[in-house]
Amino acid sequence: MNLFQLIFLGFQNAEQIKEKIDSAPDQGYEIGVVIGTYLPFVLFIIFAYVVYYMAKNRKD
């Protein structure tokens, strides 16, 4: 996948999220969509930081 495809996929995903939030039956569903959307990115950032920290402090 090249960069353009990733950007397009991100915009397409944002449109789908907006549609889900607009058609949400209640406030709880909206919160679930937001958490489900951002949680993987937050976990990836935390994982990347832990790997970076461990590599930085590694003794060779």
C-alpha distance matrix in Angstrom:
0.0 3.8 6.8 8.2 6.2 6.9 10.3 11.0 10.4 12.7 15.2 15.3 15.9 18.6 20.3 20.5 22.0 24.4 25.5 26.1 28.2 30.1 31.0 31.9 35.3 36.3 35.5 34.6 31.7 30.3 30.6 28.8 25.8 25.6 26.1 23.5 20.9 21.7 22.8 19.5 18.6 22.2 22.2 19.1 20.8 24.0 22.5 21.0 24.4 26.3 24.3 24.9 28.5 29.1 27.7 29.7 32.9 32.6 35.6 35.2
3.8 0.0 3.8 5.6 5.5 6.5 8.9 10.2 10.8 12.6 14.7 15.6 16.7 18.7 20.5 21.4 22.8 24.8 26.2 27.2 28.9 30.6 32.0 33.0 36.5 37.4 36.4 35.8 33.0 31.2 31.5 30.1 27.0 26.4 27.1 25.0 22.0 22.4 23.9 20.9 19.4 22.8 23.3 20.0 21.2 24.6 23.4 21.4 24.5 26.8 24.9 24.9 28.6 29.6 27.9 29.5 32.9 32.9 35.8 35.4
6.8 3.8 0.0 3.8 5.5 5.1 6.2 8.6 9.8 10.6 12.6 14.2 15.3 16.7 18.7 20.1 21.1 22.8 24.6 25.8 27.1 28.8 30.5 31.4 35.1 35.7 34.4 34.1 31.5 29.4 29.6 28.6 25.5 24.4 25.3 23.6 20.4 20.4 22.3 19.6 17.6 20.9 21.9 18.7 19.3 23.0 22.3 20.1 23.0 25.6 24.1 23.7 27.3 28.7 27.2 28.4 31.9 32.3 35.3 35.3
8.2 5.6 3.8 0.0 3.8 5.4 5.2 6.1 8.5 9.8 10.7 12.2 14.1 15.4 16.8 18.5 20.0 21.3 22.8 24.5 25.9 27.2 28.9 30.2 34.0 34.8 33.8 33.8 31.0 28.8 29.5 28.7 25.3 24.5 25.9 24.1 20.8 21.3 23.6 21.2 19.4 22.8 24.1 21.3 22.0 25.7 25.3 23.3 26.1 28.8 27.5 27.2 30.7 32.2 30.9 32.0 35.5 36.0 39.1 39.1
6.2 5.5 5.5 3.8 0.0 3.8 5.5 5.1 6.0 8.5 9.9 10.3 12.0 14.1 15.3 16.4 18.2 19.9 21.1 22.4 24.3 25.7 27.0 28.3 31.9 33.0 32.2 31.9 29.0 27.1 27.9 26.7 23.3 23.0 24.3 22.1 19.0 20.0 22.1 19.5 18.3 21.9 22.9 20.2 21.5 25.1 24.4 22.9 26.0 28.4 27.1 27.3 30.8 32.1 30.9 32.5 35.8 36.1 39.3 39.3
6.9 6.5 5.1 5.4 3.8 0.0 3.8 5.4 5.0 6.2 8.8 9.8 10.4 12.3 14.4 15.3 16.3 18.4 20.0 20.9 22.5 24.3 25.8 26.6 30.3 31.0 29.9 29.4 26.7 24.8 25.2 24.0 20.7 20.1 21.1 19.1 15.9 16.6 18.6 16.0 14.5 18.2 19.2 16.5 17.8 21.3 20.9 19.4 22.4 24.9 23.8 24.1 27.4 28.8 27.9 29.4 32.6 33.1 36.4 36.7
10.3 8.9 6.2 5.2 5.5 3.8 0.0 3.8 5.4 5.0 6.4 8.6 9.8 10.6 12.6 14.4 15.3 16.7 18.7 20.1 21.2 22.7 24.6 25.7 29.4 30.1 28.8 28.8 26.2 23.9 24.5 23.8 20.4 19.4 21.0 19.5 16.0 16.5 19.1 17.2 15.2 18.6 20.3 18.0 18.6 22.3 22.4 20.9 23.4 26.3 25.6 25.4 28.6 30.4 29.6 30.7 34.0 34.8 38.2 38.7
11.0 10.2 8.6 6.1 5.1 5.4 3.8 0.0 3.8 5.4 5.2 6.1 8.5 9.8 10.7 12.5 14.3 15.4 16.8 18.5 20.1 21.2 22.9 24.3 28.1 29.1 28.4 28.5 25.6 23.4 24.6 23.8 20.2 19.8 21.7 19.9 16.5 17.8 20.6 18.7 17.4 20.9 22.5 20.5 21.5 25.1 25.1 24.0 26.6 29.3 28.7 28.8 31.9 33.6 32.9 34.2 37.4 38.1 41.5 41.9
10.4 10.8 9.8 8.5 6.0 5.0 5.4 3.8 0.0 3.8 5.5 5.0 6.0 8.6 9.9 10.5 12.2 14.2 15.4 16.4 18.3 19.9 21.2 22.3 25.9 27.0 26.3 26.0 23.0 21.2 22.2 21.0 17.5 17.4 19.0 16.8 13.7 15.4 17.7 15.7 14.9 18.6 19.9 18.0 19.6 22.9 22.8 22.1 25.0 27.3 26.8 27.3 30.4 31.9 31.4 33.0 36.0 36.6 40.1 40.6
12.7 12.6 10.6 9.8 8.5 6.2 5.0 5.4 3.8 0.0 3.8 5.5 5.1 6.2 8.8 9.9 10.5 12.4 14.3 15.3 16.5 18.3 20.1 20.9 24.6 25.2 24.1 23.9 21.2 19.0 19.7 18.9 15.5 14.8 16.5 14.9 11.3 12.5 15.3 13.8 12.4 15.9 17.7 16.1 17.2 20.6 21.0 20.3 22.8 25.4 25.2 25.6 28.4 30.2 30.0 31.2 34.2 35.2 38.7 39.6
15.2 14.7 12.6 10.7 9.9 8.8 6.4 5.2 5.5 3.8 0.0 3.8 5.4 5.0 6.3 8.8 9.8 10.6 12.5 14.3 15.4 16.5 18.6 19.9 23.7 24.5 23.6 24.0 21.3 18.8 20.1 19.8 16.1 15.5 18.0 16.6 13.1 14.6 17.8 16.8 15.5 18.7 20.9 19.6 20.3 23.7 24.5 23.8 26.0 28.7 28.8 28.9 31.7 33.7 33.5 34.5 37.5 38.7 42.2 43.1
15.3 15.6 14.2 12.2 10.3 9.8 8.6 6.1 5.0 5.5 3.8 0.0 3.8 5.4 5.2 6.4 8.8 10.0 10.8 12.6 14.5 15.5 16.8 18.4 22.1 23.4 23.0 23.3 20.2 18.2 19.9 19.1 15.3 15.7 18.1 16.2 13.1 15.4 18.3 17.2 16.7 20.1 21.8 20.7 22.1 25.2 25.7 25.3 27.9 30.3 30.2 30.8 33.6 35.3 35.2 36.6 39.4 40.3 43.9 44.7
15.9 16.7 15.3 14.1 12.0 10.4 9.8 8.5 6.0 5.1 5.4 3.8 0.0 3.8 5.4 5.1 6.2 8.6 9.9 10.6 12.4 14.2 15.4 16.3 20.0 21.0 20.4 20.2 17.2 15.3 16.7 15.6 11.9 12.2 14.4 12.4 9.4 11.9 14.7 13.8 13.6 16.9 18.5 17.8 19.3 22.3 22.8 22.9 25.4 27.6 27.8 28.6 31.2 32.8 33.1 34.5 37.2 38.1 41.8 42.8
18.6 18.7 16.7 15.4 14.1 12.3 10.6 9.8 8.6 6.2 5.0 5.4 3.8 0.0 3.8 5.4 5.1 6.2 8.7 9.9 10.6 12.2 14.3 15.2 19.0 19.6 18.6 19.1 16.3 13.8 15.2 15.1 11.4 10.9 13.8 12.7 9.4 11.4 14.8 14.7 14.0 16.7 19.0 18.6 19.5 22.5 23.6 23.6 25.6 28.1 28.7 29.2 31.5 33.5 33.9 34.9 37.6 38.9 42.6 43.8
20.3 20.5 18.7 16.8 15.3 14.4 12.6 10.7 9.9 8.8 6.3 5.2 5.4 3.8 0.0 3.8 5.4 5.1 6.2 8.7 9.9 10.5 12.4 14.1 17.9 19.1 18.8 19.6 16.6 14.3 16.6 16.5 12.7 13.1 16.2 15.1 12.3 14.8 18.0 18.0 17.6 20.3 22.5 22.2 23.3 26.2 27.2 27.3 29.4 31.8 32.3 32.9 35.3 37.2 37.6 38.7 41.4 42.6 46.3 47.4
20.5 21.4 20.1 18.5 16.4 15.3 14.4 12.5 10.5 9.9 8.8 6.4 5.1 5.4 3.8 0.0 3.8 5.4 5.1 6.2 8.7 9.9 10.7 12.1 15.7 17.3 17.3 17.6 14.3 12.7 15.1 14.2 10.5 11.9 14.7 12.9 10.8 14.0 16.7 16.6 17.1 19.8 21.5 21.6 23.1 25.7 26.5 27.0 29.3 31.3 31.9 32.9 35.2 36.9 37.4 38.8 41.3 42.4 46.1 47.2
22.0 22.8 21.1 20.0 18.2 16.3 15.3 14.3 12.2 10.5 9.8 8.8 6.2 5.1 5.4 3.8 0.0 3.8 5.4 5.1 6.2 8.5 9.9 10.4 14.1 14.9 14.3 14.6 11.6 9.5 11.5 11.1 7.3 8.2 11.3 10.2 8.1 11.1 13.9 14.6 15.0 17.2 19.2 19.7 21.0 23.3 24.6 25.3 27.2 29.2 30.2 31.2 33.2 35.0 35.8 37.0 39.4 40.7 44.4 45.9
24.4 24.8 22.8 21.3 19.9 18.4 16.7 15.4 14.2 12.4 10.6 10.0 8.6 6.2 5.1 5.4 3.8 0.0 3.8 5.4 5.2 6.1 8.6 9.8 13.6 14.4 13.9 15.1 12.4 9.8 12.4 13.0 9.6 10.0 13.6 13.3 11.2 13.6 16.8 17.8 17.8 19.8 22.2 22.7 23.6 26.0 27.5 28.1 29.7 32.0 33.1 33.7 35.7 37.7 38.6 39.5 41.9 43.4 47.2 48.7
25.5 26.2 24.6 22.8 21.1 20.0 18.7 16.8 15.4 14.3 12.5 10.8 9.9 8.7 6.2 5.1 5.4 3.8 0.0 3.8 5.5 5.1 6.2 8.5 12.0 13.8 14.3 15.5 12.3 10.7 13.9 13.9 10.7 12.3 15.6 14.7 13.3 16.3 19.0 19.9 20.4 22.5 24.5 25.1 26.4 28.7 30.0 30.7 32.6 34.6 35.6 36.5 38.5 40.4 41.2 42.4 44.7 46.1 49.8 51.2
26.1 27.2 25.8 24.5 22.4 20.9 20.1 18.5 16.4 15.3 14.3 12.6 10.6 9.9 8.7 6.2 5.1 5.4 3.8 0.0 3.8 5.5 5.3 5.9 9.6 11.2 11.8 12.3 8.9 7.8 11.0 10.5 7.6 10.0 12.9 11.9 11.3 14.6 16.8 17.9 19.0 20.8 22.6 23.6 25.1 27.0 28.2 29.4 31.2 32.9 34.1 35.4 37.1 38.8 39.9 41.3 43.3 44.6 48.4 49.9
28.2 28.9 27.1 25.9 24.3 22.5 21.2 20.1 18.3 16.5 15.4 14.5 12.4 10.6 9.9 8.7 6.2 5.2 5.5 3.8 0.0 3.8 5.5 5.0 8.8 9.2 9.0 10.4 7.7 5.4 8.9 9.7 7.2 8.6 12.0 12.1 11.5 14.0 16.5 18.3 19.0 20.3 22.5 23.8 24.8 26.5 28.3 29.4 30.8 32.7 34.2 35.2 36.7 38.7 40.0 41.0 43.0 44.6 48.4 50.1
30.1 30.6 28.8 27.2 25.7 24.3 22.7 21.2 19.9 18.3 16.5 15.5 14.2 12.2 10.5 9.9 8.5 6.1 5.1 5.5 3.8 0.0 3.8 5.6 8.8 10.0 10.6 12.8 10.4 8.6 12.2 13.3 11.0 12.3 15.8 15.9 15.1 17.6 20.2 21.9 22.4 23.9 26.1 27.3 28.2 30.1 31.9 32.9 34.3 36.3 37.8 38.6 40.2 42.3 43.4 44.4 46.5 48.1 51.9 53.6
31.0 32.0 30.5 28.9 27.0 25.8 24.6 22.9 21.2 20.1 18.6 16.8 15.4 14.3 12.4 10.7 9.9 8.6 6.2 5.3 5.5 3.8 0.0 3.8 6.4 8.9 10.8 12.4 9.6 9.1 12.9 13.2 11.4 13.7 16.6 16.3 16.1 19.1 21.2 22.8 23.9 25.4 27.2 28.5 29.9 31.5 33.0 34.3 35.9 37.6 39.0 40.2 41.8 43.6 44.9 46.1 48.0 49.5 53.2 54.9
31.9 33.0 31.4 30.2 28.3 26.6 25.7 24.3 22.3 20.9 19.9 18.4 16.3 15.2 14.1 12.1 10.4 9.8 8.5 5.9 5.0 5.6 3.8 0.0 3.8 5.6 7.4 8.6 6.0 6.1 9.8 10.2 9.2 11.6 14.2 14.2 14.7 17.5 19.2 21.2 22.5 23.6 25.3 27.0 28.3 29.6 31.3 32.9 34.3 35.7 37.4 38.7 40.0 41.8 43.3 44.5 46.2 47.7 51.5 53.3
35.3 36.5 35.1 34.0 31.9 30.3 29.4 28.1 25.9 24.6 23.7 22.1 20.0 19.0 17.9 15.7 14.1 13.6 12.0 9.6 8.8 8.8 6.4 3.8 0.0 3.8 7.3 8.4 6.8 8.4 11.4 11.8 11.9 14.4 16.4 16.6 17.8 20.4 21.7 23.9 25.5 26.2 27.7 29.8 31.2 32.1 33.8 35.6 36.9 38.1 40.0 41.5 42.6 44.2 46.0 47.2 48.7 50.2 54.0 55.9
36.3 37.4 35.7 34.8 33.0 31.0 30.1 29.1 27.0 25.2 24.5 23.4 21.0 19.6 19.1 17.3 14.9 14.4 13.8 11.2 9.2 10.0 8.9 5.6 3.8 0.0 3.8 5.5 5.7 6.9 9.2 10.4 11.4 13.2 14.9 15.9 17.3 19.3 20.4 23.1 24.6 24.8 26.5 28.8 29.9 30.6 32.5 34.5 35.4 36.6 38.7 40.1 41.0 42.7 44.7 45.7 47.1 48.7 52.5 54.6
35.5 36.4 34.4 33.8 32.2 29.9 28.8 28.4 26.3 24.1 23.6 23.0 20.4 18.6 18.8 17.3 14.3 13.9 14.3 11.8 9.0 10.6 10.8 7.4 7.3 3.8 0.0 3.8 5.5 5.2 6.4 8.8 10.1 10.9 12.5 14.3 15.6 17.0 18.1 21.2 22.3 22.2 24.1 26.6 27.3 27.8 30.1 32.0 32.6 33.9 36.2 37.4 38.1 40.0 42.0 42.8 44.2 46.1 49.8 52.0
34.6 35.8 34.1 33.8 31.9 29.4 28.8 28.5 26.0 23.9 24.0 23.3 20.2 19.1 19.6 17.6 14.6 15.1 15.5 12.3 10.4 12.8 12.4 8.6 8.4 5.5 3.8 0.0 3.8 5.4 5.2 6.3 8.8 10.0 10.6 12.2 14.2 15.7 16.1 19.1 20.8 20.5 21.9 24.6 25.6 25.9 27.9 30.1 30.8 31.8 34.1 35.6 36.2 37.8 40.0 41.0 42.2 43.9 47.6 49.8
31.7 33.0 31.5 31.0 29.0 26.7 26.2 25.6 23.0 21.2 21.3 20.2 17.2 16.3 16.6 14.3 11.6 12.4 12.3 8.9 7.7 10.4 9.6 6.0 6.8 5.7 5.5 3.8 0.0 3.8 5.4 5.0 6.3 8.7 9.9 10.4 12.2 14.5 15.2 17.7 19.5 19.9 21.2 23.5 24.9 25.6 27.3 29.3 30.5 31.5 33.5 35.1 36.0 37.6 39.5 40.7 42.1 43.6 47.3 49.3
30.3 31.2 29.4 28.8 27.1 24.8 23.9 23.4 21.2 19.0 18.8 18.2 15.3 13.8 14.3 12.7 9.5 9.8 10.7 7.8 5.4 8.6 9.1 6.1 8.4 6.9 5.2 5.4 3.8 0.0 3.8 5.4 5.2 6.3 8.7 9.9 10.6 12.5 14.1 16.7 17.9 18.3 20.2 22.3 23.2 24.2 26.2 27.9 28.9 30.4 32.4 33.6 34.6 36.5 38.2 39.2 40.8 42.5 46.2 48.3
30.6 31.5 29.6 29.5 27.9 25.2 24.5 24.6 22.2 19.7 20.1 19.9 16.7 15.2 16.6 15.1 11.5 12.4 13.9 11.0 8.9 12.2 12.9 9.8 11.4 9.2 6.4 5.2 5.4 3.8 0.0 3.8 5.5 5.2 6.1 8.4 9.8 10.8 11.7 14.9 16.1 15.8 17.6 20.2 20.9 21.5 23.7 25.6 26.3 27.6 29.8 31.1 31.8 33.7 35.6 36.5 37.9 39.7 43.4 45.6
28.8 30.1 28.6 28.7 26.7 24.0 23.8 23.8 21.0 18.9 19.8 19.1 15.6 15.1 16.5 14.2 11.1 13.0 13.9 10.5 9.7 13.3 13.2 10.2 11.8 10.4 8.8 6.3 5.0 5.4 3.8 0.0 3.8 5.5 5.1 5.9 8.4 10.1 10.3 13.0 15.0 15.1 16.2 18.7 20.1 20.6 22.3 24.5 25.5 26.5 28.5 30.2 31.0 32.5 34.5 35.8 37.1 38.6 42.3 44.3
25.8 27.0 25.5 25.3 23.3 20.7 20.4 20.2 17.5 15.5 16.1 15.3 11.9 11.4 12.7 10.5 7.3 9.6 10.7 7.6 7.2 11.0 11.4 9.2 11.9 11.4 10.1 8.8 6.3 5.2 5.5 3.8 0.0 3.8 5.5 5.1 6.0 8.7 10.0 12.1 13.6 14.6 16.1 17.9 19.4 20.6 22.1 23.8 25.2 26.6 28.2 29.7 31.0 32.6 34.2 35.5 37.1 38.6 42.3 44.2
25.6 26.4 24.4 24.5 23.0 20.1 19.4 19.8 17.4 14.8 15.5 15.7 12.2 10.9 13.1 11.9 8.2 10.0 12.3 10.0 8.6 12.3 13.7 11.6 14.4 13.2 10.9 10.0 8.7 6.3 5.2 5.5 3.8 0.0 3.8 5.5 5.1 6.2 8.3 10.9 11.6 12.1 14.3 16.2 17.0 18.3 20.3 21.7 22.8 24.5 26.3 27.4 28.6 30.5 32.1 33.0 34.8 36.5 40.3 42.2
26.1 27.1 25.3 25.9 24.3 21.1 21.0 21.7 19.0 16.5 18.0 18.1 14.4 13.8 16.2 14.7 11.3 13.6 15.6 12.9 12.0 15.8 16.6 14.2 16.4 14.9 12.5 10.6 9.9 8.7 6.1 5.1 5.5 3.8 0.0 3.8 5.4 5.4 5.6 8.9 10.3 10.0 11.6 14.1 15.1 15.7 17.7 19.6 20.6 21.8 23.8 25.2 26.2 27.9 29.7 30.8 32.3 33.9 37.7 39.7
23.5 25.0 23.6 24.1 22.1 19.1 19.5 19.9 16.8 14.9 16.6 16.2 12.4 12.7 15.1 12.9 10.2 13.3 14.7 11.9 12.1 15.9 16.3 14.2 16.6 15.9 14.3 12.2 10.4 9.9 8.4 5.9 5.1 5.5 3.8 0.0 3.8 5.8 5.6 7.3 9.7 10.6 11.3 13.3 15.2 16.1 17.3 19.3 20.9 21.9 23.5 25.2 26.5 27.8 29.5 31.0 32.6 33.8 37.5 39.3
20.9 22.0 20.4 20.8 19.0 15.9 16.0 16.5 13.7 11.3 13.1 13.1 9.4 9.4 12.3 10.8 8.1 11.2 13.3 11.3 11.5 15.1 16.1 14.7 17.8 17.3 15.6 14.2 12.2 10.6 9.8 8.4 6.0 5.1 5.4 3.8 0.0 3.8 5.9 6.9 7.9 9.7 11.3 12.4 13.9 15.7 17.0 18.2 20.0 21.6 22.9 24.2 25.9 27.5 28.8 30.1 32.0 33.4 37.1 38.8
21.7 22.4 20.4 21.3 20.0 16.6 16.5 17.8 15.4 12.5 14.6 15.4 11.9 11.4 14.8 14.0 11.1 13.6 16.3 14.6 14.0 17.6 19.1 17.5 20.4 19.3 17.0 15.7 14.5 12.5 10.8 10.1 8.7 6.2 5.4 5.8 3.8 0.0 3.8 5.7 5.4 6.3 8.8 10.1 10.9 12.5 14.4 15.6 16.8 18.7 20.3 21.3 22.7 24.7 26.0 27.0 29.0 30.5 34.3 36.2
22.8 23.9 22.3 23.6 22.1 18.6 19.1 20.6 17.7 15.3 17.8 18.3 14.7 14.8 18.0 16.7 13.9 16.8 19.0 16.8 16.5 20.2 21.2 19.2 21.7 20.4 18.1 16.1 15.2 14.1 11.7 10.3 10.0 8.3 5.6 5.6 5.9 3.8 0.0 3.8 5.4 5.1 6.1 8.5 9.9 10.6 12.2 14.2 15.4 16.6 18.4 19.9 21.0 22.6 24.3 25.6 27.2 28.6 32.3 34.3
19.5 20.9 19.6 21.2 19.5 16.0 17.2 18.7 15.7 13.8 16.8 17.2 13.8 14.7 18.0 16.6 14.6 17.8 19.9 17.9 18.3 21.9 22.8 21.2 23.9 23.1 21.2 19.1 17.7 16.7 14.9 13.0 12.1 10.9 8.9 7.3 6.9 5.7 3.8 0.0 3.8 5.5 5.1 6.1 8.7 9.9 10.4 12.1 14.3 15.4 16.4 18.2 19.9 21.1 22.4 24.1 25.9 26.9 30.7 32.2
18.6 19.4 17.6 19.4 18.3 14.5 15.2 17.4 14.9 12.4 15.5 16.7 13.6 14.0 17.6 17.1 15.0 17.8 20.4 19.0 19.0 22.4 23.9 22.5 25.5 24.6 22.3 20.8 19.5 17.9 16.1 15.0 13.6 11.6 10.3 9.7 7.9 5.4 5.4 3.8 0.0 3.8 5.4 5.0 6.2 8.7 9.8 10.5 12.3 14.3 15.3 16.4 18.3 20.0 21.0 22.3 24.4 25.7 29.5 31.1
22.2 22.8 20.9 22.8 21.9 18.2 18.6 20.9 18.6 15.9 18.7 20.1 16.9 16.7 20.3 19.8 17.2 19.8 22.5 20.8 20.3 23.9 25.4 23.6 26.2 24.8 22.2 20.5 19.9 18.3 15.8 15.1 14.6 12.1 10.0 10.6 9.7 6.3 5.1 5.5 3.8 0.0 3.8 5.4 5.1 6.3 8.6 9.9 10.7 12.5 14.4 15.3 16.5 18.5 20.0 21.0 22.7 24.4 28.2 30.2
22.2 23.3 21.9 24.1 22.9 19.2 20.3 22.5 19.9 17.7 20.9 21.8 18.5 19.0 22.5 21.5 19.2 22.2 24.5 22.6 22.5 26.1 27.2 25.3 27.7 26.5 24.1 21.9 21.2 20.2 17.6 16.2 16.1 14.3 11.6 11.3 11.3 8.8 6.1 5.1 5.4 3.8 0.0 3.8 5.4 5.1 6.1 8.5 9.9 10.6 12.3 14.1 15.3 16.5 18.3 19.8 21.2 22.5 26.3 28.2
19.1 20.0 18.7 21.3 20.2 16.5 18.0 20.5 18.0 16.1 19.6 20.7 17.8 18.6 22.2 21.6 19.7 22.7 25.1 23.6 23.8 27.3 28.5 27.0 29.8 28.8 26.6 24.6 23.5 22.3 20.2 18.7 17.9 16.2 14.1 13.3 12.4 10.1 8.5 6.1 5.0 5.4 3.8 0.0 3.8 5.4 5.0 6.1 8.6 9.9 10.5 12.1 14.1 15.4 16.4 18.1 20.1 21.1 24.8 26.4
20.8 21.2 19.3 22.0 21.5 17.8 18.6 21.5 19.6 17.2 20.3 22.1 19.3 19.5 23.3 23.1 21.0 23.6 26.4 25.1 24.8 28.2 29.9 28.3 31.2 29.9 27.3 25.6 24.9 23.2 20.9 20.1 19.4 17.0 15.1 15.2 13.9 10.9 9.9 8.7 6.2 5.1 5.4 3.8 0.0 3.8 5.4 5.1 6.2 8.7 10.0 10.4 12.1 14.3 15.3 16.2 18.4 19.9 23.7 25.5
24.0 24.6 23.0 25.7 25.1 21.3 22.3 25.1 22.9 20.6 23.7 25.2 22.3 22.5 26.2 25.7 23.3 26.0 28.7 27.0 26.5 30.1 31.5 29.6 32.1 30.6 27.8 25.9 25.6 24.2 21.5 20.6 20.6 18.3 15.7 16.1 15.7 12.5 10.6 9.9 8.7 6.3 5.1 5.4 3.8 0.0 3.8 5.5 5.1 6.3 8.7 9.8 10.5 12.3 14.2 15.2 16.6 18.3 22.1 24.3
22.5 23.4 22.3 25.3 24.4 20.9 22.4 25.1 22.8 21.0 24.5 25.7 22.8 23.6 27.2 26.5 24.6 27.5 30.0 28.2 28.3 31.9 33.0 31.3 33.8 32.5 30.1 27.9 27.3 26.2 23.7 22.3 22.1 20.3 17.7 17.3 17.0 14.4 12.2 10.4 9.8 8.6 6.1 5.0 5.4 3.8 0.0 3.8 5.4 5.2 6.2 8.6 9.9 10.7 12.3 14.1 15.6 16.5 20.3 22.1
21.0 21.4 20.1 23.3 22.9 19.4 20.9 24.0 22.1 20.3 23.8 25.3 22.9 23.6 27.3 27.0 25.3 28.1 30.7 29.4 29.4 32.9 34.3 32.9 35.6 34.5 32.0 30.1 29.3 27.9 25.6 24.5 23.8 21.7 19.6 19.3 18.2 15.6 14.2 12.1 10.5 9.9 8.5 6.1 5.1 5.5 3.8 0.0 3.8 5.5 5.2 6.1 8.6 10.0 10.6 12.1 14.3 15.4 19.1 20.7
24.4 24.5 23.0 26.1 26.0 22.4 23.4 26.6 25.0 22.8 26.0 27.9 25.4 25.6 29.4 29.3 27.2 29.7 32.6 31.2 30.8 34.3 35.9 34.3 36.9 35.4 32.6 30.8 30.5 28.9 26.3 25.5 25.2 22.8 20.6 20.9 20.0 16.8 15.4 14.3 12.3 10.7 9.9 8.6 6.2 5.1 5.4 3.8 0.0 3.8 5.5 5.0 6.0 8.5 9.8 10.3 12.2 14.1 17.8 19.9
26.3 26.8 25.6 28.8 28.4 24.9 26.3 29.3 27.3 25.4 28.7 30.3 27.6 28.1 31.8 31.3 29.2 32.0 34.6 32.9 32.7 36.3 37.6 35.7 38.1 36.6 33.9 31.8 31.5 30.4 27.6 26.5 26.6 24.5 21.8 21.9 21.6 18.7 16.6 15.4 14.3 12.5 10.6 9.9 8.7 6.3 5.2 5.5 3.8 0.0 3.8 5.4 5.1 6.1 8.5 9.8 10.7 12.1 15.9 18.2
24.3 24.9 24.1 27.5 27.1 23.8 25.6 28.7 26.8 25.2 28.8 30.2 27.8 28.7 32.3 31.9 30.2 33.1 35.6 34.1 34.2 37.8 39.0 37.4 40.0 38.7 36.2 34.1 33.5 32.4 29.8 28.5 28.2 26.3 23.8 23.5 22.9 20.3 18.4 16.4 15.3 14.4 12.3 10.5 10.0 8.7 6.2 5.2 5.5 3.8 0.0 3.8 5.5 5.2 6.1 8.5 10.1 10.5 14.3 15.9
24.9 24.9 23.7 27.2 27.3 24.1 25.4 28.8 27.3 25.6 28.9 30.8 28.6 29.2 32.9 32.9 31.2 33.7 36.5 35.4 35.2 38.6 40.2 38.7 41.5 40.1 37.4 35.6 35.1 33.6 31.1 30.2 29.7 27.4 25.2 25.2 24.2 21.3 19.9 18.2 16.4 15.3 14.1 12.1 10.4 9.8 8.6 6.1 5.0 5.4 3.8 0.0 3.8 5.5 5.1 6.0 8.7 10.0 13.6 15.3
28.5 28.6 27.3 30.7 30.8 27.4 28.6 31.9 30.4 28.4 31.7 33.6 31.2 31.5 35.3 35.2 33.2 35.7 38.5 37.1 36.7 40.2 41.8 40.0 42.6 41.0 38.1 36.2 36.0 34.6 31.8 31.0 31.0 28.6 26.2 26.5 25.9 22.7 21.0 19.9 18.3 16.5 15.3 14.1 12.1 10.5 9.9 8.6 6.0 5.1 5.5 3.8 0.0 3.8 5.5 5.1 6.3 8.6 12.2 14.7
29.1 29.6 28.7 32.2 32.1 28.8 30.4 33.6 31.9 30.2 33.7 35.3 32.8 33.5 37.2 36.9 35.0 37.7 40.4 38.8 38.7 42.3 43.6 41.8 44.2 42.7 40.0 37.8 37.6 36.5 33.7 32.5 32.6 30.5 27.9 27.8 27.5 24.7 22.6 21.1 20.0 18.5 16.5 15.4 14.3 12.3 10.7 10.0 8.5 6.1 5.2 5.5 3.8 0.0 3.8 5.4 5.3 6.1 9.8 12.2
27.7 27.9 27.2 30.9 30.9 27.9 29.6 32.9 31.4 30.0 33.5 35.2 33.1 33.9 37.6 37.4 35.8 38.6 41.2 39.9 40.0 43.4 44.9 43.3 46.0 44.7 42.0 40.0 39.5 38.2 35.6 34.5 34.2 32.1 29.7 29.5 28.8 26.0 24.3 22.4 21.0 20.0 18.3 16.4 15.3 14.2 12.3 10.6 9.8 8.5 6.1 5.1 5.5 3.8 0.0 3.8 5.5 5.2 8.7 10.2
29.7 29.5 28.4 32.0 32.5 29.4 30.7 34.2 33.0 31.2 34.5 36.6 34.5 34.9 38.7 38.8 37.0 39.5 42.4 41.3 41.0 44.4 46.1 44.5 47.2 45.7 42.8 41.0 40.7 39.2 36.5 35.8 35.5 33.0 30.8 31.0 30.1 27.0 25.6 24.1 22.3 21.0 19.8 18.1 16.2 15.2 14.1 12.1 10.3 9.8 8.5 6.0 5.1 5.4 3.8 0.0 3.8 5.7 8.6 10.7
32.9 32.9 31.9 35.5 35.8 32.6 34.0 37.4 36.0 34.2 37.5 39.4 37.2 37.6 41.4 41.3 39.4 41.9 44.7 43.3 43.0 46.5 48.0 46.2 48.7 47.1 44.2 42.2 42.1 40.8 37.9 37.1 37.1 34.8 32.3 32.6 32.0 29.0 27.2 25.9 24.4 22.7 21.2 20.1 18.4 16.6 15.6 14.3 12.2 10.7 10.1 8.7 6.3 5.3 5.5 3.8 0.0 3.8 6.4 9.6
32.6 32.9 32.3 36.0 36.1 33.1 34.8 38.1 36.6 35.2 38.7 40.3 38.1 38.9 42.6 42.4 40.7 43.4 46.1 44.6 44.6 48.1 49.5 47.7 50.2 48.7 46.1 43.9 43.6 42.5 39.7 38.6 38.6 36.5 33.9 33.8 33.4 30.5 28.6 26.9 25.7 24.4 22.5 21.1 19.9 18.3 16.5 15.4 14.1 12.1 10.5 10.0 8.6 6.1 5.2 5.7 3.8 0.0 3.8 6.4
35.6 35.8 35.3 39.1 39.3 36.4 38.2 41.5 40.1 38.7 42.2 43.9 41.8 42.6 46.3 46.1 44.4 47.2 49.8 48.4 48.4 51.9 53.2 51.5 54.0 52.5 49.8 47.6 47.3 46.2 43.4 42.3 42.3 40.3 37.7 37.5 37.1 34.3 32.3 30.7 29.5 28.2 26.3 24.8 23.7 22.1 20.3 19.1 17.8 15.9 14.3 13.6 12.2 9.8 8.7 8.6 6.4 3.8 0.0 3.8
35.2 35.4 35.3 39.1 39.3 36.7 38.7 41.9 40.6 39.6 43.1 44.7 42.8 43.8 47.4 47.2 45.9 48.7 51.2 49.9 50.1 53.6 54.9 53.3 55.9 54.6 52.0 49.8 49.3 48.3 45.6 44.3 44.2 42.2 39.7 39.3 38.8 36.2 34.3 32.2 31.1 30.2 28.2 26.4 25.5 24.3 22.1 20.7 19.9 18.2 15.9 15.3 14.7 12.2 10.2 10.7 9.6 6.4 3.8 0.0
